[in-house]
Amino acid sequence: MHIDIQDMNVTDDITWKLFTLSNEHNMEVRFLNYGGIITKVLVPDKNGNVENVVLGYKNDQDYVKNPNFFGAIVGRVAGRIQDSAFELDGQKYALPANEGMNHLHGGTNGFHQVVWKSETFQTASTVGVKFSHQSPDGENGYPGNLDISVTYELNNQNQLILTYQGEVDKTTPLTMTNHSYFNLSGNIKDTIQNHDITIHSSKFVELDEHLIPTGNILDVEGTPFDFRKSRNIDSGIASNYYQNKIAGEGYDHYFIFDPSQKENVVVKDKRSGRKLTVETDQPGMVMYTSNKLGDDLELSEGKSRRYLGLCLETQASPASLHHAGFPSVVLEAGDTYQTKTVFSFGVE
């Protein structure tokens, strides 16, 4: 197993580090210290062809703004916060609005635009990089001095392990995720519409026309949101179901995981034979089918287009800041935030 580090001179004023983790089974993961952005994940298909299975820009300069959050660490709070405000312990907090009236993915200068401190490591069975960052009290409107770390780790079982840990001196909302867009066809040969997916979830969160949770938690039974048995993603994208329509003819919804399931999500691409399994201790995830992705971006393997990537954003729910009964995003002062998500790649 191996770690490679390369300096990237993005512009005359910007230099980043590009890390490459590789194992003994032809898997590579490449990512930046800027935003913790995963730029490529190279894995074999059923015939041994090694190809990239995440979306990334052709030109490194495009990661500076990265409005689609390709591959990035997002936070402090992943997802949308209604009206860019919340109340904690009787005090109201205002956040910068960066999507209409709402606050999305930590704000304009969220964790996706941080140059993280980095430390490489190698164990008997893994190679990895630990990123760390200090977010001061009041940054982007959030209370508390936050010390946070995110670890990317690769093993010889073709597992990419993401571990998050944080501590804060004031009670604050915190739920982070990685915003990679997966496409198991390899080198974006096809959209994700022909991917089959299993999600061990009986409940999902209803959205309004602004993609803000209404406060209602709905049963998946009898809807295009029932992925408890493997089903093609396009069946929901093409449906006339209102929740699919308001999301831009697809999915941008929070699924609450059923308990006692080891594998929370399984994604398969029949043509390539690739399989992605997601295991997490998070209570749910947002599945986004890149409904709003335009056709004007130069990606590493070609032009962007709708439904080209699948985001599996494991996290708690920002809706808990405004509604009861949702997985909480609140971290109490003095407590430790710790969570792990494992992405396992294979073929069948």
C-alpha positions in Angstrom: 0.0 0.0 0.0 1.2 3.5 -0.8 0.7 7.2 -0.2 1.8 9.8 -2.8 1.9 13.5 -2.2 2.1 16.1 -5.0 2.1 19.9 -4.9 -0.5 21.4 -7.3 0.2 25.0 -8.5 -3.4 25.9 -9.2 -2.6 29.6 -9.9 0.3 31.9 -9.2 -1.2 32.5 -5.7 -2.6 29.0 -4.9 -0.7 25.8 -4.2 -2.6 22.7 -2.9 -1.5 19.2 -2.1 -2.9 16.2 -4.0 -2.8 12.9 -2.1 -3.1 9.5 -3.7 -3.8 6.4 -1.7 -3.3 3.1 -3.5 -3.7 -0.5 -2.4 -2.7 -3.9 -3.8 -5.9 -4.5 -5.7 -5.7 -1.6 -8.3 -7.8 0.8 -6.3 -6.7 4.5 -6.0 -8.2 7.4 -4.2 -7.1 10.9 -5.0 -8.0 14.0 -3.0 -6.9 17.5 -2.1 -6.1 19.3 1.1 -8.4 22.0 -0.2 -11.9 21.1 0.9 -10.9 17.5 1.4 -12.1 17.2 -2.2 -12.1 13.6 -3.6 -11.1 14.2 -7.2 -10.9 10.5 -8.4 -11.7 7.0 -7.2 -10.2 4.4 -9.5 -11.6 0.9 -9.2 -11.7 -2.2 -11.5 -14.9 -3.4 -13.2 -15.8 -7.1 -13.6 -13.3 -7.4 -16.5 -10.5 -5.8 -14.5 -10.7 -2.4 -16.3 -9.7 0.3 -13.8 -11.7 3.5 -14.2 -12.8 6.6 -12.3 -16.2 6.3 -10.5 -16.6 9.9 -9.1 -17.2 13.2 -10.9 -14.4 15.7 -10.9 -13.3 18.8 -12.9 -10.9 18.7 -15.8 -9.3 22.0 -14.7 -8.2 22.2 -11.1 -9.0 25.9 -10.9 -12.7 25.0 -11.0 -12.4 23.5 -7.5 -11.8 27.0 -6.1 -15.5 27.8 -6.2 -17.0 24.3 -6.8 -20.7 25.3 -6.6 -21.7 21.7 -7.0 -19.5 20.6 -4.0 -17.9 17.9 -6.0 -16.2 15.4 -3.6 -15.9 17.9 -0.8 -16.2 17.9 3.0 -19.3 19.9 3.8 -20.2 21.5 7.1 -20.6 22.7 9.8 -24.1 21.5 8.7 -24.6 19.5 5.6 -27.9 20.2 3.9 -30.3 23.2 4.0 -31.2 25.2 7.1 -34.6 26.9 6.7 -34.5 30.7 6.4 -30.8 30.7 7.3 -31.6 30.8 11.0 -32.1 28.6 14.1 -32.6 28.9 17.8 -30.5 27.1 20.5 -30.9 27.5 24.3 -33.2 30.5 23.8 -30.8 32.3 21.5 -31.4 33.0 17.9 -28.5 32.7 15.3 -28.5 34.1 11.8 -26.5 32.4 9.1 -25.5 33.7 5.6 -28.1 32.7 2.9 -26.4 31.1 -0.1 -29.4 29.4 -1.7 -32.3 31.8 -1.9 -33.4 32.5 1.6 -31.8 29.4 2.9 -28.4 28.3 4.2 -26.8 25.4 2.3 -23.9 23.1 3.2 -22.3 25.4 5.8 -22.5 28.6 3.7 -20.4 30.2 1.0 -17.1 29.8 3.0 -17.9 26.4 4.5 -15.6 23.5 5.0 -15.5 22.8 1.3 -13.4 25.9 0.8 -10.9 25.4 3.7 -7.3 24.4 3.2 -7.1 21.7 5.8 -4.0 20.8 7.8 -2.9 17.3 6.8 -1.0 14.4 8.3 -0.3 11.1 6.5 -0.2 7.8 8.3 0.2 4.1 7.5 -0.8 1.1 9.6 -0.4 -2.6 9.1 -3.5 -2.7 7.0 -4.3 0.8 5.9 -2.9 4.0 4.4 -4.5 7.4 5.1 -4.5 11.1 5.7 -5.9 12.9 8.7 -7.3 16.4 8.0 -7.8 18.9 10.8 -9.3 22.4 11.1 -10.2 25.0 13.8 -13.4 26.8 13.1 -13.7 29.9 15.4 -16.8 31.0 17.3 -19.1 32.9 15.0 -17.7 31.7 11.8 -20.5 31.7 9.2 -22.8 32.5 12.1 -22.3 29.3 14.1 -21.6 29.4 17.8 -18.6 27.8 19.5 -14.9 27.3 18.8 -14.9 24.0 17.0 -11.9 21.6 16.6 -12.6 19.1 13.8 -10.8 16.3 12.0 -11.7 14.1 9.1 -9.7 11.0 8.2 -9.6 9.3 4.8 -8.3 5.7 5.0 -7.9 3.0 2.4 -7.4 -0.7 3.0 -6.9 -3.8 0.9 -10.6 -4.8 1.0 -11.2 -1.8 -1.4 -12.8 0.1 1.4 -12.6 3.9 1.7 -13.2 4.7 5.4 -14.2 8.3 6.3 -14.1 9.2 10.0 -15.2 12.5 11.5 -14.4 13.8 15.0 -15.0 17.1 16.7 -15.2 19.0 20.0 -16.8 22.5 20.6 -16.9 24.8 23.6 -20.4 26.0 23.0 -23.5 24.0 22.0 -23.7 24.1 18.2 -25.2 22.4 15.2 -22.8 19.9 13.5 -23.4 17.2 11.0 -20.8 16.8 8.3 -20.7 14.6 5.2 -18.7 14.0 2.0 -20.3 15.2 -1.2 -18.9 12.8 -3.8 -20.9 12.1 -7.0 -20.6 8.4 -7.7 -21.0 6.9 -11.2 -20.2 3.2 -11.3 -20.3 3.0 -15.2 -16.7 4.2 -15.1 -15.2 7.3 -16.7 -18.8 8.7 -17.0 -19.7 6.4 -19.9 -23.4 6.5 -18.9 -25.6 8.3 -16.4 -26.6 6.8 -13.1 -30.2 6.2 -14.3 -29.5 2.5 -14.9 -28.0 2.0 -11.5 -29.9 -0.3 -9.2 -30.0 0.7 -5.5 -31.1 -0.8 -2.2 -31.7 1.5 0.7 -32.7 0.0 4.1 -35.1 2.8 4.9 -38.8 2.7 5.6 -39.2 6.5 6.1 -38.2 9.6 4.2 -38.6 13.4 4.8 -41.2 15.3 2.8 -39.9 18.5 1.2 -41.7 21.7 0.1 -41.1 23.4 -3.3 -37.9 25.1 -1.9 -36.5 21.7 -0.9 -37.0 22.5 2.8 -38.5 19.8 5.1 -42.1 20.4 5.8 -41.9 18.6 9.2 -43.6 15.5 7.9 -41.9 12.1 7.8 -43.5 9.8 5.1 -43.7 6.0 4.7 -41.8 4.8 1.6 -44.5 2.0 1.1 -46.2 2.4 -2.2 -44.0 5.3 -3.4 -40.9 5.7 -5.7 -39.0 6.1 -2.5 -39.2 2.4 -1.6 -35.8 1.0 -2.2 -36.0 -1.7 0.5 -35.7 -4.2 -2.4 -33.2 -3.3 -5.2 -34.8 -1.1 -7.8 -33.7 1.0 -10.7 -33.1 4.7 -10.0 -34.7 5.8 -13.2 -38.1 4.4 -12.2 -38.3 7.3 -9.6 -36.7 9.9 -11.9 -39.3 9.2 -14.5 -42.3 9.1 -12.1 -45.0 11.7 -11.7 -44.9 11.5 -7.9 -45.0 15.0 -6.5 -41.9 14.6 -4.3 -39.8 13.6 -7.3 -41.2 16.4 -9.4 -40.4 19.2 -6.9 -36.8 17.9 -6.5 -36.3 18.5 -10.3 -37.5 15.1 -11.5 -35.3 13.0 -9.2 -34.2 12.7 -5.6 -32.8 15.2 -3.2 -34.3 13.7 0.0 -33.3 12.5 3.4 -33.9 8.8 4.1 -34.0 7.6 7.7 -32.2 4.3 8.0 -33.9 1.3 9.5 -32.0 0.0 12.6 -30.1 -3.3 12.8 -29.0 -3.2 9.1 -25.3 -3.6 8.6 -25.4 -2.5 4.9 -27.3 0.7 4.8 -27.1 1.2 1.0 -26.1 -1.0 -2.0 -25.6 0.4 -5.5 -25.0 -1.8 -8.6 -24.2 -1.1 -12.2 -25.0 -4.2 -14.2 -23.0 -3.3 -17.3 -19.7 -2.7 -15.5 -20.5 -5.2 -12.7 -19.3 -2.7 -10.1 -21.0 -2.6 -6.7 -20.8 0.1 -4.0 -21.8 -0.7 -0.4 -22.3 2.0 2.2 -22.1 1.3 5.9 -22.5 4.1 8.5 -23.4 4.9 12.1 -25.3 8.0 10.9 -29.1 7.9 11.2 -29.8 8.6 7.6 -28.6 10.1 4.3 -29.6 12.5 1.6 -29.7 10.9 -1.8 -29.2 13.4 -4.6 -29.4 12.2 -8.2 -27.8 15.4 -9.7 -31.1 16.6 -11.1 -29.8 20.2 -11.4 -26.4 19.4 -12.8 -26.0 21.4 -16.0 -24.3 20.6 -19.3 -21.7 23.3 -19.2 -18.9 21.9 -17.0 -15.7 20.4 -18.2 -15.2 17.2 -16.2 -12.1 15.0 -16.2 -13.7 12.5 -18.7 -16.0 14.8 -20.6 -19.0 17.2 -20.3 -21.4 17.3 -17.4 -25.1 16.5 -17.7 -28.1 15.7 -15.6 -28.2 12.5 -13.7 -24.4 11.9 -14.2 -23.7 11.4 -10.5 -25.2 9.9 -7.3 -24.6 11.6 -4.0 -25.0 9.5 -0.8 -24.7 12.1 1.9 -24.7 10.2 5.2 -25.6 12.6 8.0 -28.2 13.7 10.7 -31.0 16.0 9.7 -30.9 19.8 9.7 -34.7 19.7 9.9 -34.2 18.9 13.6 -33.4 22.6 14.1 -37.0 23.5 13.3 -39.1 20.3 13.8 -39.4 17.6 16.5 -38.8 13.9 15.7 -35.8 14.2 13.4 -32.3 12.9 14.0 -30.6 15.8 15.9 -27.7 17.8 14.5 -27.0 19.5 17.9 -23.6 18.9 19.5 -23.5 19.9 23.2 -20.6 21.8 24.6 -18.0 19.4 25.9 -19.3 16.4 24.0 -17.4 14.6 21.2 -18.8 14.4 17.7 -17.6 11.1 16.2 -19.0 9.2 13.2 -17.8 6.9 10.5 -18.9 6.0 7.0 -17.4 3.2 4.9 -17.6 3.0 1.1 -16.8 -0.6 -0.1 -16.2 -1.3 -3.8 -16.5 -4.6 -5.5 -17.8 -6.5 -8.5 -20.3 -9.2 -9.2 
